[in-house]
């Protein structure tokens, strides 16, 4: 089974480079250009084993909306930042190591089968940006 990984990033070059890296490693990379697009995808029945979320794309609003939905609250989320331009490559001098990110995603996918994840207590009263 190929795991679907939802990637939320507002910078198109970075978004598609990381989706491509996920696809090459055997995952199904699902791109979302905004928090709203990611939530629409998930709330309409789209699946994800892991969510990679650029913290500049609306981390707080996304996490609040996610935690308000018991089905979505179980999906682990990894904050990724900063990712600009060529940062989505596997060059050692870049601020993110794609290889390490893939390793973490792979481990989460293995351990998430049947596992449940705790959510932060409390209710978020934040609106998701349009």
Buried (B, 14 or more C-beta within 10 A) or exposed (E): EEBBBBBBBBBEBBBBBBBBBBEEBEBBBBBBBBBBBBBEBBEEEBEBBBBBBBBBBBBEBBBBBBBBBEEBBBBBBBEBBEBBEEBBBBEEEBEBBBEEBBEBBBEBBEEBEEEEEEBEEEEBEEEBEE
